[in-house]
Amino acid sequence: MTEEQITAARATPRAQEVLKWRKSLSMDKYKDIKKKVNDAGIDIAILCFNMNEAITDDEIEYAFTMAKALGAKAISTTTQVTVSKRVAPFADVQDLGALLQRARFALPVVDADIVTVTYADPLALMRELRAMGAANALRARPTPFDTEAHRHHELMFGILEDAVFERGLQVLKSACSHRGRSAR
């Protein structure tokens, strides 16, 4: 879908009605459902929450919050690859919030941003990744990526004159309190 099509899909009366309903519904309702289901001897393992490209970030967050309120261990969805790439960061944010709670931190707030960094060539990207510790820890390479290998790469794939190599990095930020003090 193009951005215009996504905007149009989000503006339909049905989409607006569903979004309004979701925002008005308390998570306590899902907790009540969880209790009734558990009392009946049923364990909710997976929540099926289908998504299309017009889904908003608030609705994705809603799905994870609903799954947590229902006691589901996972979310299942049928969707496009473009949407699955948008869903993954929410799982990481939810996991970090849960870890902070298990460590006895109170009121965790976690947010994620994607920072895109660019490199002039692949060697610069590899040097940066290695400096961040993103190297193969299982195999210590005695020599770095050398100029001979770089020349071989140029012969095999050619030189891209105006190439820019980009890498998106997810940055998670959190704030919470522990025993009356604030922690960041």
SEPA-19547 format. One record per residue (C-alpha): residue in one letter; x, y, z. Coordinates in pm, whole numbers. Example, Ala and Ser with C-alpha at 12.3 -4.5 7.8 and 13.67 -1.06 7.14 Angstrom:
<nodes>
{A, {1230, -450, 780}}
{S, {1367, -106, 714}}
</nodes>
This chain:
<nodes>
{M, {0, 0, 0}}
{T, {115, 354, -64}}
{E, {114, 613, 214}}
{E, {-197, 770, 61}}
{Q, {-377, 433, 61}}
{I, {-278, 369, 423}}
{T, {-403, 715, 525}}
{A, {-730, 655, 338}}
{A, {-775, 311, 499}}
{R, {-721, 458, 847}}
{A, {-979, 730, 773}}
{T, {-1265, 494, 683}}
{P, {-1563, 507, 918}}
{R, {-1513, 138, 1014}}
{A, {-1145, 191, 1103}}
{Q, {-1230, 500, 1308}}
{E, {-1512, 312, 1485}}
{V, {-1283, 21, 1580}}
{L, {-1006, 257, 1697}}
{K, {-1254, 453, 1911}}
{W, {-1390, 129, 2063}}
{R, {-1040, 0, 2143}}
{K, {-943, 328, 2313}}
{S, {-1261, 325, 2523}}
{L, {-1228, -35, 2646}}
{S, {-1052, -85, 2978}}
{M, {-793, -361, 3007}}
{D, {-983, -467, 3320}}
{K, {-1243, -614, 3082}}
{Y, {-977, -849, 2942}}
{K, {-862, -936, 3292}}
{D, {-1223, -1035, 3372}}
{I, {-1228, -1252, 3059}}
{K, {-900, -1413, 3167}}
{K, {-1047, -1499, 3508}}
{K, {-1360, -1655, 3356}}
{V, {-1159, -1857, 3106}}
{N, {-909, -1971, 3374}}
{D, {-1197, -2065, 3608}}
{A, {-1328, -2287, 3327}}
{G, {-991, -2464, 3317}}
{I, {-876, -2306, 2990}}
{D, {-531, -2153, 2947}}
{I, {-494, -1879, 2685}}
{A, {-157, -1952, 2528}}
{I, {-178, -1745, 2209}}
{L, {-382, -1439, 2112}}
{C, {-472, -1416, 1743}}
{F, {-474, -1046, 1645}}
{N, {-470, -997, 1269}}
{M, {-320, -678, 1132}}
{N, {-306, -506, 796}}
{E, {-81, -228, 669}}
{A, {-322, 40, 791}}
{I, {-276, -60, 1157}}
{T, {-145, 221, 1376}}
{D, {135, 193, 1631}}
{D, {-124, 253, 1905}}
{E, {-322, -50, 1783}}
{I, {-9, -268, 1780}}
{E, {65, -158, 2138}}
{Y, {-300, -233, 2221}}
{A, {-260, -590, 2094}}
{F, {40, -655, 2320}}
{T, {-133, -497, 2620}}
{M, {-446, -705, 2554}}
{A, {-238, -1024, 2527}}
{K, {-71, -945, 2858}}
{A, {-408, -878, 3027}}
{L, {-542, -1210, 2893}}
{G, {-231, -1394, 3012}}
{A, {-133, -1500, 2659}}
{K, {229, -1602, 2613}}
{A, {240, -1504, 2244}}
{I, {57, -1323, 1967}}
{S, {-28, -1483, 1635}}
{T, {-113, -1276, 1330}}
{T, {-168, -1311, 959}}
{T, {-20, -1006, 794}}
{Q, {219, -864, 536}}
{V, {599, -858, 583}}
{T, {593, -477, 606}}
{V, {366, -500, 911}}
{S, {569, -775, 1078}}
{K, {876, -550, 1065}}
{R, {675, -283, 1250}}
{V, {549, -531, 1512}}
{A, {892, -665, 1618}}
{P, {1004, -352, 1810}}
{F, {688, -360, 2020}}
{A, {773, -711, 2136}}
{D, {1116, -591, 2250}}
{V, {963, -297, 2435}}
{Q, {712, -525, 2607}}
{D, {990, -769, 2704}}
{L, {1204, -491, 2855}}
{G, {909, -361, 3058}}
{A, {840, -713, 3189}}
{L, {1207, -762, 3281}}
{L, {1209, -434, 3476}}
{Q, {900, -545, 3667}}
{R, {1055, -884, 3749}}
{A, {1360, -697, 3884}}
{R, {1119, -526, 4127}}
{F, {1116, -190, 3953}}
{A, {782, -10, 3971}}
{L, {594, 175, 3699}}
{P, {829, 101, 3409}}
{V, {793, 321, 3103}}
{V, {975, 199, 2792}}
{D, {994, 369, 2454}}
{A, {1173, 277, 2132}}
{D, {1321, 486, 1854}}
{I, {1480, 375, 1530}}
{V, {1801, 560, 1448}}
{T, {1934, 523, 1094}}
{V, {2308, 554, 1049}}
{T, {2478, 572, 710}}
{Y, {2822, 462, 597}}
{A, {3016, 548, 283}}
{D, {3133, 192, 228}}
{P, {3085, -157, 374}}
{L, {3424, -151, 548}}
{A, {3323, 150, 756}}
{L, {3004, -32, 857}}
{M, {3201, -346, 951}}
{R, {3451, -145, 1159}}
{E, {3169, 25, 1347}}
{L, {2989, -304, 1414}}
{R, {3311, -462, 1538}}
{A, {3380, -162, 1765}}
{M, {3029, -206, 1916}}
{G, {3108, -569, 1989}}
{A, {2892, -708, 1710}}
{A, {3158, -954, 1597}}
{N, {3165, -1330, 1587}}
{A, {3251, -1417, 1946}}
{L, {3283, -1788, 1871}}
{R, {3562, -1750, 1622}}
{A, {3852, -1513, 1677}}
{R, {3972, -1394, 1339}}
{P, {4349, -1337, 1347}}
{T, {4333, -1078, 1067}}
{P, {4072, -811, 998}}
{F, {3890, -776, 669}}
{D, {4192, -685, 458}}
{T, {4241, -486, 140}}
{E, {4290, -801, -66}}
{A, {3943, -923, 29}}
{H, {3806, -576, -44}}
{R, {3966, -584, -393}}
{H, {3816, -927, -451}}
{H, {3474, -790, -354}}
{E, {3514, -501, -599}}
{L, {3608, -743, -879}}
{M, {3313, -971, -804}}
{F, {3044, -709, -751}}
{G, {3184, -390, -901}}
{I, {3221, -55, -734}}
{L, {2907, 134, -646}}
{E, {2999, 497, -702}}
{D, {2727, 673, -505}}
{A, {2641, 387, -272}}
{V, {2538, 462, 82}}
{F, {2509, 176, 329}}
{E, {2239, 227, 589}}
{R, {2168, 45, 911}}
{G, {1867, 101, 1135}}
{L, {1937, 66, 1507}}
{Q, {1664, 35, 1766}}
{V, {1729, 241, 2077}}
{L, {1525, 146, 2383}}
{K, {1479, 403, 2660}}
{S, {1329, 328, 2998}}
{A, {1236, 505, 3317}}
{C, {1106, 347, 3636}}
{S, {1119, 378, 4012}}
{H, {1264, 145, 4270}}
{R, {1211, 177, 4645}}
{G, {1103, 538, 4620}}
{R, {1384, 650, 4388}}
{S, {1371, 717, 4017}}
{A, {1598, 517, 3786}}
{R, {1679, 587, 3420}}
</nodes>
